[in-house]
Amino acid sequence: MVRILPYKLKDLYIDKKLHVDTVTVLLKNSNPFTSYRMYCIANDIIERQELFELEDEKYSITSSIITKPALHGEAKEQSFLFKIKKQTPYYKVKATVTENSSRLEIFRFEYTTSNQKEIYNLIPKLQNKINKLWIVKN
């Protein structure tokens, strides 16, 4: 059976600007991706969280919640220094169940939204759907 791992979704907007010392180091690096990641770290945003666990020798599951926040407020004002591209914020839920022996994909799911409530409502439904599939396969 599939079990939901603990997860916590943060807001999709990064408001907190970076500390001056961090900005100084990042300006030397000048990589927009690294700068964006530092904003996520400073705002306690986990960009990828594992979602499900399956203890079965015949099947394996790969699943995650991906959070892509956008810069807002003070962080957005400061980010012009790093040339970070504007992006649309979203959550993405992905799940794939695979048969281990043949590497055959049994189930694939992907859903993207900016609504946090939708994600919290979706995950138990997805767990039930995968569990039903798993029971049928066994």
C-alpha positions as CSV (number, residue, x, y, z in Angstrom):
1,M,0.0,0.0,0.0
2,V,1.0,3.6,-0.7
3,R,1.7,5.8,2.3
4,I,1.7,9.6,2.3
5,L,5.0,11.1,3.6
6,P,4.9,14.3,5.7
7,Y,4.9,17.4,3.6
8,K,4.2,21.1,4.1
9,L,3.4,23.6,1.4
10,K,4.6,27.2,1.7
11,D,3.2,30.3,0.0
12,L,4.0,30.7,-3.7
13,Y,5.4,34.2,-3.2
14,I,8.9,35.0,-1.9
15,D,8.7,38.3,0.0
16,K,11.9,38.3,2.2
17,K,14.9,39.9,0.6
18,L,18.4,38.4,1.0
19,H,20.9,39.6,3.6
20,V,23.5,42.1,2.4
21,D,26.4,39.6,2.8
22,T,24.6,37.0,0.7
23,V,23.9,39.6,-2.0
24,T,27.6,40.5,-2.1
25,V,28.6,36.8,-2.6
26,L,25.9,36.2,-5.2
27,L,26.9,39.3,-7.2
28,K,30.4,37.7,-7.6
29,N,28.8,34.5,-8.8
30,S,26.2,36.2,-11.1
31,N,24.2,33.0,-11.7
32,P,20.4,33.8,-11.7
33,F,19.5,30.2,-10.8
34,T,21.7,30.2,-7.7
35,S,20.3,33.5,-6.7
36,Y,16.7,32.2,-7.1
37,R,17.6,29.2,-5.0
38,M,19.0,31.4,-2.2
39,Y,15.7,33.3,-2.1
40,C,13.9,30.0,-1.6
41,I,16.3,29.0,1.2
42,A,16.0,32.4,2.9
43,N,12.2,32.1,2.7
44,D,12.1,28.4,4.0
45,I,10.7,27.1,0.7
46,I,11.4,23.5,-0.1
47,E,11.3,23.3,-3.9
48,R,10.9,19.5,-4.1
49,Q,9.3,17.2,-1.5
50,E,8.9,13.4,-1.7
51,L,5.2,12.6,-1.6
52,F,4.5,8.8,-1.4
53,E,6.2,5.7,-0.1
54,L,5.5,2.1,-1.4
55,E,7.0,-0.9,0.4
56,D,6.7,-3.6,-2.3
57,E,9.3,-5.7,-4.0
58,K,7.4,-5.9,-7.3
59,Y,6.6,-2.2,-7.8
60,S,8.2,1.2,-7.0
61,I,6.9,4.7,-6.9
62,T,8.4,8.0,-7.7
63,S,6.4,10.9,-6.5
64,S,6.9,14.6,-5.5
65,I,5.5,18.0,-5.0
66,I,7.4,20.7,-6.7
67,T,7.0,24.3,-5.6
68,K,8.0,27.1,-8.0
69,P,7.4,30.4,-6.2
70,A,7.7,33.9,-7.7
71,L,9.5,36.9,-6.3
72,H,7.3,39.6,-4.7
73,G,7.7,42.8,-2.6
74,E,11.1,43.5,-1.2
75,A,12.6,40.3,-2.8
76,K,11.4,41.3,-6.2
77,E,12.8,44.8,-5.8
78,Q,16.2,43.4,-4.8
79,S,16.2,40.6,-7.5
80,F,16.9,43.0,-10.4
81,L,20.6,42.8,-9.3
82,F,20.6,39.1,-10.3
83,K,18.7,39.2,-13.6
84,I,16.2,36.6,-12.4
85,K,13.5,36.0,-15.0
86,K,9.9,36.6,-14.0
87,Q,8.0,33.4,-13.6
88,T,4.5,32.2,-12.9
89,P,4.2,30.5,-9.5
90,Y,2.8,27.0,-9.2
91,Y,2.7,23.7,-7.4
92,K,3.2,20.5,-9.4
93,V,2.3,17.0,-8.2
94,K,3.9,14.1,-10.0
95,A,3.6,10.4,-9.4
96,T,4.8,7.3,-11.4
97,V,4.3,3.7,-10.5
98,T,6.7,1.2,-12.2
99,E,7.0,-2.5,-12.2
100,N,10.5,-3.3,-11.1
101,S,11.2,-6.4,-13.1
102,S,10.2,-5.0,-16.5
103,R,10.6,-1.3,-15.7
104,L,7.1,-0.9,-17.3
105,E,5.3,2.2,-16.2
106,I,2.0,1.2,-14.7
107,F,0.7,4.6,-13.7
108,R,1.6,8.2,-14.4
109,F,0.1,11.3,-13.0
110,E,1.0,15.0,-13.2
111,Y,-1.0,18.0,-12.1
112,T,-0.1,21.7,-11.9
113,T,-2.0,24.5,-10.1
114,S,-1.4,27.6,-8.1
115,N,-4.1,26.7,-5.6
116,Q,-2.7,25.3,-2.4
117,K,-6.1,23.9,-1.3
118,E,-6.4,21.9,-4.5
119,I,-3.1,20.2,-3.7
120,Y,-4.1,19.3,-0.1
121,N,-7.4,17.9,-1.5
122,L,-5.8,16.1,-4.4
123,I,-3.2,14.1,-2.5
124,P,-5.5,11.7,-0.5
125,K,-7.5,11.1,-3.7
126,L,-4.4,10.3,-5.6
127,Q,-3.3,8.0,-2.8
128,N,-6.6,6.1,-3.0
129,K,-6.4,5.8,-6.8
130,I,-2.9,4.4,-6.6
131,N,-3.8,2.0,-3.8
132,K,-6.8,0.7,-5.9
133,L,-4.4,0.2,-8.8
134,W,-1.9,-1.6,-6.6
135,I,-4.6,-3.9,-5.2
136,V,-5.8,-4.8,-8.7
137,K,-2.3,-5.5,-9.9
138,N,-1.6,-7.9,-6.9
